[in-house]
Amino acid sequence: MKNLLCAVLAGIVVLPAFDAGADPVAMDAAVYARAEALLGPNLEPKVRNVFVVPHWLGSSDEFWYERQLKSGSEMVVVDAATGRTRAPSATELDTIKQVKADQAPSDSNILLASSGDRGVFVQEGNLWVTAKSTGAPRALTTDGSANAGYGIWPDAWSANYVHRERSGKDPQPVGAEWAPDSRTVLVPYIDQRHVAAYPFLESVPVDGSFRPKVHPVRIALVGEKPATFEWRLIDTDTGKLRRVDLPYDKLLELQQDMTAFRDVWWSKDSKRLYLVAHGSNMESASLFEIEVATGASRTVIQESVPPRTDLNSTSYNPVNVRVVRDGREAIWFSQRDGWGHLYRYDVATGKQLNRITTGKWLVRDIIDIDEQRGVIFFTASGKEGGNPYYRYLYRANFDGSNLKLLTPEKADHLLAPNRRFVLSLDGITAHPAVSPSGKYVVYNFSRVDEPTRLAIRRVSDAGLVAEVEQADATELYAAGWRPPEEFVVKAADGVTDLWGTLYKPSDFDPKRKYPIIDAQYASPLIAVVPRHFYGAYRGRQPIAPSSYAELGFIVVSVDARGTTFRSKAFTQATYGKLNRIGLEDHIAAIKALAAERPYLDADRVGIVGHSYGGFAALRAMLEFPEFFKVGISSAAMVDTQGMYADYHWSAFQGPPVYSDGSGRRPTPTEIAGNWQSLNASSMVNKLQGKLLLQLGELDENVPPAQILSFVSSLIAANKDFEMLYLPDRNHSFIGEGYVMRRNWDFMVRNLLHREPPREYDIKVDRR
């Protein structure tokens, strides 16, 4: 009694130990209601002007943007030289209306030339041209077919065959490019006749009929030859066709997300064409010059930086390569010294002229180029100290001189290139940041705990002209949202810094003991921990971390080694170990946080993820079953041998090597030796915790059969698990209210050990 009294006097509260065997206490529906209010779609309308998109007015240094008001919106014109604002004139309003109309998505299958007087389209595998001057459309090719043709969309491209089949509409020719003269068109010839059908079953047809339908999607699995891709140049006046002569057999095979060819430039006279491409398995990269008249090619630059030659720190973003000064020079991105930097080359000779950037920091994206003045504008991370993921805008001369920081705020500067994104996960709309005169830059910036602001600075001295807008988050905070805490811990190696965020419930009590959810998307293709305000409340994972926290969890998000936006050593640290996908660092981070924060219960850790995050969640449950007790694996790559061939895994694990030494599967059942560790079905006996699998029946991004193969293995091993099979759903089902509620119930019941409220209905549906 004396010792207990001393403890109480010292302010120590001894909480009862957690008893997993006790009867679960029912959770009040009001808790779910608070969590529902913090879902990303429900928070979206509670913040105004979270990201302002500026549009320059012609060639002037004035821009306009749409300001969100409590009711409706208004157009604002800003003078970048002074920061003064005004309402647009009647003439300017007409210009603004036209810009907004041009930006509206079009469902036309015709790809127009820049002149606007002609366009090309695909019909039954052949390319046709239609021109105002000639009237009726005219076939440019006649040897095409549905599965071997010009500008056809291969079934694995963008994972939307079923949608295209249902709509009955032909999309625009895939990958086609018009020359500046609006006469020559570059178009791929794609052949998928040799690719076997991968049948997708539509159990509940959307047309209301009763008989299930089969969609014969052609998908080449790992170890099989994918569709082939070759370029053709076609003169739309004469119909003359030329094959572009390139070393196709040495280039990256056709992928789910992209072709080997990442960007295209033309000379002003349309006589020369420049293509930047990845080599096989991304082990190299090349810049080619093409003579349009003949199709002959010349290699300008070729580089190999094993094990993977990246042209940006993430392959989802546009490549950091530009052909400038009408084909005389090229800007090239390389990690040859261990960091991603820019180099300048002479195109005629292929010789390096100079480095543009250098140092232990990373060039993120090329934003703009002033060819006349020889100035390049780019974002970079890690140069200014502090959070190494914050983007800052810089300028430098082509010769590498006069490197200057233009945006000094200690924050993430929300700028992105207006070029060929494979996938954008950042919530940023690309816009020209530099004024037409080159004198000013306009940009949004924020932190996870600081609402976005719109600023203007001078290029000459980085002086601040004005801050012209700030996001209004009053209603967001009133709804109960609280920003996450940033943290820095050591990786599993005990040396490398890892940066992450931690979300708490609004009624957080430091005297309680909270279970932990690892909310992740551990793809080696991206880093997803939020760094700016929109990402913090909207959630850059497929879940809204704030909503999970509100249920009574502490939600942790961390970018482990093997993810992007750091040094080459950091981003390629997990090469050949895709089966563990950096999860050792997740464990190290959670243990470090728990050691310094008594309210964290490191004995109750769950993990949730969708797509690549679903893969990581499953790997966590199999590779580290003692640590991760509960997992939700949604739309996951499970057995890679049942997936399509793609650099998403081969470029990070190494290309598959079979028993005969080749990369082609010699028998229908063989798994490549160096990919055995990725075969989840062989590891089912390691499963100890509670697992929920979710899959969409029509998910072409993550084919369902390879998940069901794992399910079959679980059943054969007599393993308990839960599964949510969603008829007529593609890859994006994670946003549905029913799915979200099932996820919450699973975590509440198995990790929080509470009984969920009955028949709760979340009003979110993104189908």
C-alpha positions in Angstrom: 0.0 0.0 0.0 2.9 2.4 0.8 4.5 1.7 -2.6 1.2 2.3 -4.4 0.6 5.5 -2.6 4.1 6.7 -3.5 3.4 5.9 -7.2 0.2 7.8 -7.1 1.9 10.8 -5.5 4.5 10.7 -8.2 1.8 11.1 -10.8 2.2 7.6 -12.2 -1.0 5.9 -13.4 -0.9 2.1 -13.6 -3.3 1.0 -16.3 -4.6 -2.6 -16.3 -2.9 -4.9 -18.7 -4.5 -5.5 -22.0 -6.4 -8.8 -22.0 -6.9 -10.3 -25.4 -9.1 -13.0 -24.0 -11.7 -10.7 -22.5 -15.1 -10.3 -24.1 -15.0 -7.5 -26.7 -16.6 -4.3 -25.7 -19.0 -2.9 -28.3 -17.9 0.3 -30.0 -20.3 3.2 -30.2 -21.5 4.1 -33.7 -20.5 7.7 -32.9 -16.9 6.7 -33.2 -17.5 5.4 -36.7 -19.3 8.6 -37.5 -16.3 10.7 -36.4 -14.0 8.4 -38.5 -16.3 8.7 -41.5 -16.2 12.5 -41.3 -12.4 12.3 -41.6 -12.4 10.2 -44.8 -10.6 12.0 -47.6 -13.6 12.6 -49.9 -15.6 14.0 -46.9 -12.7 16.3 -46.0 -12.3 17.5 -49.6 -14.9 20.2 -49.5 -13.8 21.5 -46.1 -10.7 23.2 -47.5 -10.7 26.0 -50.0 -7.8 26.9 -52.3 -5.7 24.0 -51.1 -4.0 24.1 -54.5 -4.2 27.1 -56.8 -3.5 26.5 -60.5 -2.2 29.7 -62.1 -2.6 30.4 -65.9 -0.5 33.0 -67.6 -2.4 35.5 -69.7 -0.9 35.3 -73.2 2.7 36.5 -73.2 2.2 38.9 -70.3 3.4 38.5 -66.8 -0.1 38.4 -65.5 -1.9 35.2 -64.5 -5.4 34.2 -63.6 -6.7 31.6 -61.2 -10.0 30.5 -59.8 -10.5 31.4 -56.2 -12.9 29.2 -54.2 -15.4 31.0 -52.0 -17.8 29.7 -49.4 -20.4 29.8 -52.1 -19.1 29.3 -55.7 -15.9 30.8 -57.0 -14.5 33.9 -58.7 -11.8 34.6 -61.2 -8.8 36.6 -60.1 -6.1 38.2 -62.3 -2.6 38.8 -60.6 0.2 41.0 -61.8 3.3 39.0 -61.1 5.5 42.1 -61.0 3.6 43.7 -58.1 1.3 41.0 -56.7 -1.7 43.3 -57.2 -5.0 41.6 -58.0 -8.0 42.6 -60.0 -11.1 41.1 -61.7 -10.7 40.0 -65.3 -12.0 42.2 -68.1 -14.7 40.9 -70.4 -12.2 40.0 -73.1 -10.0 38.2 -70.5 -13.1 36.3 -69.3 -13.7 35.0 -72.8 -10.0 33.8 -72.9 -10.5 32.1 -69.6 -13.7 30.4 -70.7 -11.9 29.1 -73.8 -8.9 27.8 -71.7 -11.3 25.9 -69.4 -13.2 24.5 -72.4 -9.9 23.3 -74.0 -9.0 21.6 -70.7 -12.2 19.6 -70.6 -11.7 15.9 -71.4 -12.7 14.9 -74.9 -14.2 11.5 -75.8 -13.2 11.9 -79.5 -11.2 9.1 -80.9 -9.4 11.5 -83.3 -5.9 12.8 -82.5 -5.7 16.3 -84.0 -2.6 17.8 -85.5 -1.4 21.1 -84.0 -2.8 22.9 -87.1 -6.3 21.6 -86.2 -7.1 20.9 -89.9 -6.5 17.1 -89.8 -6.5 14.2 -87.5 -5.8 10.5 -87.3 -7.9 7.7 -85.8 -7.8 3.9 -85.6 -10.4 1.6 -87.2 -10.1 -2.2 -87.1 -6.3 -1.9 -86.5 -5.7 0.5 -89.4 -4.8 4.2 -89.2 -7.1 6.6 -91.0 -6.7 10.3 -91.6 -9.5 12.9 -91.8 -8.9 16.4 -93.1 -11.1 19.4 -93.5 -9.8 20.0 -97.0 -10.6 16.6 -98.3 -13.8 15.7 -96.5 -14.2 11.9 -96.3 -11.7 9.9 -94.1 -9.0 8.0 -95.9 -7.2 4.9 -94.9 -3.4 5.3 -94.4 -2.8 1.6 -93.8 -4.6 -1.6 -94.9 -2.6 -4.4 -93.3 -3.8 -3.9 -89.7 -6.1 -6.0 -87.6 -7.7 -6.0 -84.2 -4.7 -7.6 -82.6 -1.9 -6.5 -84.9 -2.3 -2.9 -86.0 -1.4 0.7 -85.9 -2.0 2.7 -82.8 -4.1 -0.1 -81.2 -4.2 -0.4 -77.5 -2.6 -3.6 -76.3 -4.8 -5.3 -73.7 -2.3 -4.8 -70.9 -2.0 -1.1 -71.6 -3.5 1.0 -68.8 -5.5 -2.0 -67.7 -8.9 -1.0 -69.2 -9.8 -3.6 -71.9 -13.1 -4.4 -70.2 -14.1 -0.8 -70.1 -13.1 -0.3 -73.7 -15.1 -3.4 -74.7 -18.1 -2.3 -72.8 -18.1 1.3 -74.2 -17.7 0.1 -77.8 -15.7 3.2 -78.5 -12.2 3.3 -80.1 -9.8 5.5 -78.1 -7.3 7.8 -79.8 -4.3 6.0 -81.3 -2.0 5.0 -78.5 1.4 6.6 -78.5 0.8 8.6 -81.7 2.7 11.9 -82.2 2.2 14.6 -84.8 5.2 16.4 -86.3 5.2 20.2 -86.1 4.4 20.4 -89.8 1.0 18.6 -89.1 1.8 16.3 -92.0 3.9 13.4 -90.6 2.6 11.2 -87.8 4.6 8.9 -85.6 2.6 5.8 -84.6 3.4 2.4 -83.1 2.7 -0.9 -84.7 1.6 -3.3 -82.0 1.3 -7.1 -82.4 -0.4 -9.2 -79.7 -1.6 -12.1 -81.8 0.8 -14.5 -80.0 -0.3 -13.4 -76.5 -2.7 -15.9 -75.0 -6.1 -14.9 -73.6 -6.5 -14.3 -69.9 -10.2 -14.7 -69.4 -11.9 -12.3 -67.0 -15.3 -13.5 -65.6 -18.0 -10.9 -65.2 -20.3 -12.8 -62.9 -23.0 -10.1 -62.5 -23.2 -8.4 -65.9 -23.8 -4.6 -65.8 -26.4 -4.9 -68.5 -28.7 -6.8 -66.1 -28.6 -10.1 -67.9 -28.3 -13.4 -66.0 -25.6 -15.3 -67.8 -22.0 -14.5 -66.7 -19.8 -13.0 -69.4 -16.2 -13.8 -70.3 -13.8 -11.0 -71.4 -10.8 -12.5 -73.4 -8.1 -10.1 -72.3 -4.7 -10.9 -73.8 -2.1 -10.7 -71.0 1.4 -12.1 -71.3 2.4 -13.5 -67.9 5.9 -13.5 -66.4 8.2 -15.7 -68.6 6.0 -15.2 -71.7 6.6 -13.0 -74.6 4.5 -9.8 -74.4 3.1 -7.9 -77.3 5.7 -6.3 -79.6 6.0 -2.6 -80.3 7.7 -0.9 -83.3 7.5 2.7 -84.5 6.2 3.8 -88.0 6.4 7.2 -89.6 3.5 8.0 -92.0 3.2 10.9 -94.4 -0.5 11.7 -94.2 -0.4 13.5 -97.6 1.1 10.6 -99.6 0.5 7.6 -97.3 4.2 6.7 -97.5 5.1 4.6 -94.5 8.6 4.1 -93.0 9.7 1.8 -90.2 11.8 3.5 -87.6 15.1 1.5 -87.5 15.8 0.9 -83.8 17.3 -1.9 -81.8 13.9 -3.1 -80.5 15.3 -6.5 -79.3 17.6 -4.6 -76.9 14.9 -2.3 -75.5 12.4 -2.7 -72.7 9.6 -5.0 -73.7 6.1 -3.6 -73.7 5.0 -3.0 -70.1 1.7 -2.6 -68.2 2.4 1.1 -67.5 4.6 2.2 -70.4 6.6 1.4 -73.5 10.4 1.6 -73.7 10.0 5.1 -75.2 9.4 7.7 -72.6 9.4 11.0 -74.5 9.6 12.5 -78.0 10.9 15.7 -79.5 10.9 17.0 -83.1 13.1 19.4 -84.9 11.3 22.6 -86.0 11.4 21.6 -89.6 10.0 18.1 -88.8 13.0 16.4 -90.5 14.4 14.9 -87.3 12.9 13.1 -84.4 14.4 12.3 -81.0 13.3 9.4 -78.8 14.5 8.6 -75.2 14.1 4.9 -74.3 14.9 2.4 -71.6 16.9 -0.7 -72.4 16.0 -4.3 -71.4 14.8 -4.5 -67.8 15.7 -0.8 -67.4 19.4 -1.8 -67.2 20.3 1.0 -69.6 18.8 4.1 -71.2 19.4 5.7 -74.6 18.6 8.8 -76.6 18.1 8.2 -80.4 18.0 10.7 -83.3 15.8 9.6 -86.2 15.9 10.8 -89.8 12.2 11.2 -90.6 12.7 10.8 -94.4 14.2 7.3 -94.1 13.5 6.1 -90.5 17.3 5.6 -90.0 18.4 6.0 -86.3 21.6 7.1 -84.5 22.4 6.5 -80.9 23.2 9.9 -79.3 23.6 8.9 -75.7 23.6 5.4 -74.1 24.2 4.8 -70.4 24.1 1.9 -68.0 24.1 2.4 -64.3 23.4 -1.1 -62.8 21.3 -2.5 -61.5 18.7 0.0 -62.9 19.2 3.1 -65.0 16.6 5.5 -63.8 15.8 8.7 -65.8 14.1 10.2 -62.8 14.1 9.2 -59.2 10.7 7.7 -59.9 9.7 6.1 -63.1 6.1 7.3 -62.6 7.2 10.9 -63.2 8.3 12.3 -66.6 11.9 11.6 -67.5 14.4 14.3 -66.7 15.7 14.4 -70.3 15.1 17.3 -72.8 16.3 17.9 -76.3 16.9 21.6 -76.7 18.1 24.3 -79.1 16.4 22.5 -82.0 18.3 19.3 -81.5 21.8 20.7 -81.0 21.9 19.9 -77.3 20.4 17.5 -74.8 19.8 17.6 -71.0 20.4 14.2 -69.5 19.6 12.8 -66.0 22.0 10.2 -64.4 22.7 8.7 -61.0 26.3 7.7 -62.1 27.8 9.4 -59.0 25.3 8.1 -56.5 22.9 11.0 -56.8 20.4 12.0 -59.5 21.9 15.0 -61.4 21.7 16.8 -64.7 24.3 16.8 -67.5 24.5 18.6 -70.9 25.4 16.8 -74.1 26.3 17.8 -77.7 23.8 15.9 -79.8 25.9 15.9 -83.0 28.9 14.2 -81.3 27.2 12.5 -78.3 29.9 14.0 -76.1 29.2 15.4 -72.6 29.7 19.2 -72.5 29.4 19.7 -68.8 27.6 18.8 -65.6 24.8 21.2 -64.7 24.3 20.1 -61.1 26.5 18.3 -58.5 26.4 17.4 -54.8 24.9 15.1 -52.3 21.3 16.0 -53.2 18.7 15.0 -55.7 17.3 16.7 -58.8 13.6 15.8 -58.7 12.0 17.3 -61.9 12.8 19.6 -64.8 10.1 22.3 -64.5 10.9 24.7 -67.3 13.7 25.6 -69.8 14.6 29.0 -71.2 16.6 27.9 -74.3 17.3 31.5 -75.4 19.0 32.4 -72.1 20.4 29.0 -71.5 18.6 28.6 -68.2 17.0 25.5 -66.7 14.5 25.5 -63.8 14.1 22.3 -61.7 13.0 21.1 -58.3 15.5 19.3 -56.0 15.5 17.8 -52.6 18.1 17.4 -49.8 20.2 20.5 -50.5 18.7 22.8 -47.9 18.8 20.5 -44.9 15.9 19.4 -42.8 13.3 17.2 -44.4 15.0 15.6 -47.4 11.7 15.1 -49.2 10.8 18.8 -49.5 11.0 20.0 -53.0 12.6 23.4 -53.7 12.8 25.3 -57.0 16.2 26.2 -58.4 17.6 27.8 -61.5 20.9 27.2 -63.2 22.6 28.0 -66.4 23.2 25.3 -69.0 26.9 25.4 -68.3 26.3 24.7 -64.6 27.0 28.2 -63.4 24.7 30.5 -61.3 22.9 27.8 -59.4 20.3 29.7 -57.3 17.5 28.7 -54.9 14.3 30.5 -55.9 11.9 29.2 -53.2 13.5 29.4 -49.7 10.5 28.6 -47.5 11.1 25.5 -45.3 8.2 23.6 -46.9 7.3 21.3 -49.9 7.0 23.4 -53.1 4.2 21.9 -55.1 5.6 22.0 -58.6 5.5 19.2 -61.3 6.6 19.0 -65.0 3.8 19.4 -67.6 4.9 16.3 -69.5 4.3 12.5 -69.6 3.4 11.2 -66.2 2.9 7.5 -66.0 1.0 7.9 -62.7 0.6 11.0 -60.5 0.0 10.3 -56.8 0.7 13.7 -55.4 -2.5 15.7 -55.9 -0.6 18.4 -57.9 -1.8 19.9 -61.1 1.2 20.7 -63.4 1.3 24.3 -64.5 3.9 26.7 -66.0 5.7 28.1 -63.0 7.9 30.6 -64.8 6.3 33.7 -66.4 6.5 34.3 -70.1 9.3 36.9 -69.6 11.3 34.6 -67.4 11.3 37.2 -64.7 8.9 35.6 -62.1 7.9 32.3 -60.7 4.6 31.5 -59.1 4.1 28.4 -56.9 2.2 26.7 -54.1 3.9 25.5 -50.9 2.9 23.9 -47.7 3.8 21.4 -44.9 1.7 18.7 -43.3 0.9 21.2 -40.5 0.7 24.4 -42.6 -2.0 25.1 -45.1 -1.0 25.9 -48.7 0.0 29.4 -49.8 0.5 30.8 -53.3 3.6 33.0 -53.7 5.4 35.0 -56.4 9.1 35.5 -56.5 11.6 37.3 -58.7 13.9 35.0 -60.7 16.8 37.6 -60.5 17.2 37.6 -56.8 14.5 35.2 -55.4 12.9 38.2 -53.7 9.4 37.8 -52.6 6.9 39.8 -54.6 3.8 38.7 -52.7 1.8 35.9 -51.2 -1.5 36.2 -53.0 -3.6 33.3 -51.6 -3.8 31.0 -48.6 -5.9 27.9 -48.2 -8.8 28.2 -45.8 -8.8 25.1 -43.5 -11.2 26.5 -40.9 -13.9 23.9 -41.6 -11.3 21.1 -41.7 -10.1 21.8 -38.2 -13.7 22.2 -37.0 -14.5 18.7 -38.3 -11.9 17.3 -35.8 -9.0 16.9 -38.1 -5.5 17.3 -36.6 -2.3 17.3 -38.6 0.1 14.4 -38.2 3.4 14.6 -36.4 6.6 14.2 -38.4 9.3 12.0 -37.0 12.8 10.8 -37.8 14.1 7.4 -36.8 16.9 5.1 -37.8 16.5 2.4 -40.3 17.2 -1.3 -39.5 20.9 -0.6 -40.4 21.1 1.7 -37.4 22.6 4.5 -39.6 20.1 5.7 -42.2 17.5 8.3 -41.3 13.9 7.4 -42.1 11.2 10.1 -42.2 7.6 9.4 -41.5 4.3 10.8 -40.0 2.2 9.7 -37.1 -1.6 10.2 -36.7 -3.4 10.3 -33.4 -7.1 10.2 -32.6 -8.7 13.6 -31.8 -9.4 12.3 -28.2 -5.8 11.1 -27.8 -4.9 10.3 -24.2 -1.1 9.8 -23.5 -2.0 7.5 -20.5 -3.6 5.0 -22.8 -2.0 2.2 -24.8 -2.8 2.3 -28.5 -2.5 -0.4 -31.1 -0.6 0.6 -34.2 -1.5 0.5 -37.9 1.2 0.7 -40.5 -0.5 2.6 -43.4 1.7 2.1 -46.3 2.2 1.8 -50.1 5.7 0.3 -49.9 6.2 0.4 -53.7 9.8 0.9 -54.8 8.4 3.1 -57.5 7.4 6.0 -55.2 7.5 7.5 -51.7 4.1 8.2 -50.2 4.5 9.7 -46.7 2.7 13.0 -47.0 4.9 16.1 -47.1 2.4 18.8 -47.8 -1.0 19.8 -46.4 -3.2 18.2 -49.0 -1.4 14.9 -48.7 -1.7 15.1 -44.9 -5.5 15.3 -44.7 -6.5 13.7 -48.0 -4.2 10.6 -47.4 -1.6 9.6 -49.9 -2.2 5.9 -49.1 -5.4 4.3 -50.3 -6.8 4.9 -46.9 -7.3 8.2 -45.0 -4.9 7.8 -42.0 -6.9 10.2 -39.9 -10.0 8.1 -40.1 -8.2 5.0 -38.9 -6.7 6.9 -36.1 -10.1 8.2 -35.0 -11.2 4.6 -34.5 -8.6 4.3 -31.7 -5.4 3.5 -33.4 -2.1 5.3 -33.9 -1.4 5.3 -37.6 2.2 5.3 -38.7 3.5 6.0 -42.3 7.2 5.7 -43.2 9.2 5.6 -46.4 11.7 2.8 -46.0 14.9 2.2 -47.9 14.2 1.0 -51.3 11.7 3.8 -52.1 12.3 6.9 -54.1 13.5 10.6 -53.8 16.8 9.9 -52.0 20.3 8.8 -53.0 20.9 5.9 -55.4 22.1 3.7 -52.5 18.9 4.4 -50.6 16.5 3.8 -53.5 18.2 0.6 -54.7 18.9 -0.8 -51.2 16.3 -3.5 -51.5 17.3 -4.7 -55.0 16.9 -8.5 -55.2 14.9 -8.5 -51.9 11.5 -7.5 -53.2 9.9 -10.2 -51.1 10.7 -8.1 -47.9 10.1 -4.8 -49.7 11.9 -2.8 -46.9 9.6 -4.0 -44.1 12.6 -4.4 -41.8 12.7 -0.6 -41.8 9.0 -0.4 -41.0 9.6 -2.6 -38.0 12.6 -0.7 -36.9 10.7 2.6 -37.1 7.7 1.3 -35.1 10.0 -0.2 -32.4 12.0 3.1 -32.1 8.8 5.1 -31.8 7.4 2.7 -29.2 10.6 2.9 -27.2 10.2 6.7 -26.8 6.4 6.9 -26.7 4.9 4.7 -23.9 1.4 5.1 -25.4 2.4 2.9 -28.4 1.7 -0.8 -28.1 4.3 -2.5 -30.3 2.7 -5.9 -29.4 -0.4 -5.0 -31.4 0.7 -3.9 -34.9 -1.5 -4.2 -38.0 -0.8 -3.3 -41.6 -3.1 -2.3 -44.4 -2.5 -1.6 -48.0 -3.9 -1.7 -51.6 -2.2 -2.7 -54.8 1.6 -2.6 -54.1 0.5 -1.7 -50.6 -1.5 -4.9 -50.6 1.5 -6.8 -51.7 3.6 -5.3 -48.8 0.8 -6.1 -46.3 0.8 -9.7 -47.3 4.6 -10.0 -47.3 4.5 -8.5 -43.8 2.2 -11.2 -42.6 4.3 -14.0 -44.1 7.9 -12.7 -43.6 7.4 -11.1 -40.2 4.4 -13.0 -38.6 5.7 -12.4 -35.0 5.5 -8.6 -35.4 2.5 -8.0 -37.7 -0.6 -9.5 -36.0 -3.3 -8.3 -38.4 -3.2 -7.5 -42.1 -5.5 -6.3 -44.8 -4.1 -7.1 -48.2 -6.2 -5.5 -51.0 -5.8 -6.1 -54.7 -2.3 -7.5 -54.1 0.3 -9.0 -56.3 0.5 -12.4 -54.5 2.1 -15.0 -56.8 4.3 -13.2 -59.3 4.4 -16.1 -61.7 0.7 -15.4 -62.2 1.2 -11.7 -62.9 2.0 -10.0 -66.2 5.6 -9.4 -67.1 6.6 -5.9 -65.9 9.5 -3.8 -64.7 7.5 -3.2 -61.5 9.1 -6.4 -60.2 11.8 -7.5 -62.7 13.7 -4.2 -62.5 13.7 -4.5 -58.7 14.2 -8.2 -58.2 16.2 -8.9 -61.3 14.8 -10.4 -64.5 13.5 -14.0 -64.0 16.0 -16.7 -64.8 14.6 -20.2 -65.5 16.3 -23.6 -65.4 17.5 -23.4 -69.0 19.2 -20.1 -68.3 16.7 -18.1 -70.3 14.1 -15.5 -69.4 11.2 -17.4 -71.0 9.3 -20.0 -69.0 10.2 -23.5 -70.5 7.2 -25.3 -69.0 3.8 -24.1 -67.9 4.5 -24.7 -64.2 8.1 -23.6 -63.7 8.9 -20.6 -61.4 12.1 -18.8 -62.0 14.7 -19.7 -59.4 15.5 -16.1 -58.4 11.8 -15.4 -58.0 11.0 -18.3 -55.7 11.0 -15.9 -52.7 8.1 -13.9 -54.3 5.8 -17.0 -54.5 3.5 -16.4 -51.5 1.7 -19.7 -52.0 4.8 -21.6 -51.0 4.8 -19.6 -47.6 1.2 -20.2 -46.4 2.4 -22.2 -43.4 4.1 -19.1 -42.1 0.8 -17.2 -41.7 0.0 -16.7 -38.0 -2.1 -13.6 -37.7 -5.5 -12.4 -38.9 -5.5 -11.8 -42.6 -8.2 -10.3 -44.8 -7.8 -10.6 -48.6 -9.7 -8.3 -51.0 -10.0 -8.6 -54.7 -11.9 -7.2 -57.6 -13.3 -9.7 -60.1 -12.4 -7.5 -63.2 -9.1 -6.1 -61.9 -6.8 -6.1 -65.0 -4.1 -4.2 -63.0 -3.8 -7.1 -60.5 -5.4 -10.2 -62.1 -7.6 -12.1 -59.6 -6.6 -15.6 -60.5 -3.1 -15.3 -58.9 -4.8 -14.2 -55.6 -7.2 -17.1 -55.8 -4.2 -19.4 -56.3 -2.9 -18.2 -53.0 -6.4 -18.7 -51.5 -6.3 -22.3 -52.7 -3.0 -22.9 -51.0 -4.3 -21.4 -47.7 -7.3 -23.8 -47.9 -5.0 -26.7 -48.6 -2.9 -25.8 -45.6 -6.0 -25.5 -43.4 -5.3 -21.8 -42.6 -8.0 -19.4 -41.3 -8.4 -16.2 -43.3 -11.1 -13.9 -44.5 -11.8 -12.8 -48.1 -13.9 -10.1 -49.7 -14.5 -11.0 -53.3 -16.1 -8.1 -55.2 -18.0 -8.9 -58.4 -17.8 -6.4 -61.3 -15.0 -4.4 -59.6 -11.8 -3.3 -61.2 -8.7 -2.1 -59.3 -10.3 1.0 -57.7 -12.7 -0.6 -55.4 -10.8 0.5 -52.3 -12.8 3.8 -52.1 -16.2 2.1 -51.7 -18.0 2.7 -48.5 -18.8 -1.0 -48.0 -15.2 -2.0 -48.5 -14.0 0.7 -46.1 -16.5 -0.4 -43.4 -15.3 -4.0 -43.7 -11.7 -2.9 -43.3 -12.6 -0.9 -40.2 -14.5 -3.8 -38.7 -11.6 -6.2 -39.3 -9.1 -3.9 -37.6 -11.4 -2.9 -34.8 -12.3 -6.6 -34.1 -8.9 -8.1 -34.4 -6.4 -5.4 -33.4 -8.4 -3.1 -31.1 -10.4 -6.1 -29.8 -13.7 -4.2 -29.8 -16.9 -5.2 -31.4 -17.8 -2.9 -34.3 -21.2 -1.2 -34.4 -23.8 -3.2 -36.2 -25.0 -2.3 -39.7 -23.0 0.9 -40.0 -23.2 2.3 -43.5 -20.4 4.5 -44.8 -21.6 6.9 -47.4 -18.7 6.8 -49.8 -18.8 5.2 -53.2 -16.3 5.8 -56.0 -17.3 3.2 -58.5 
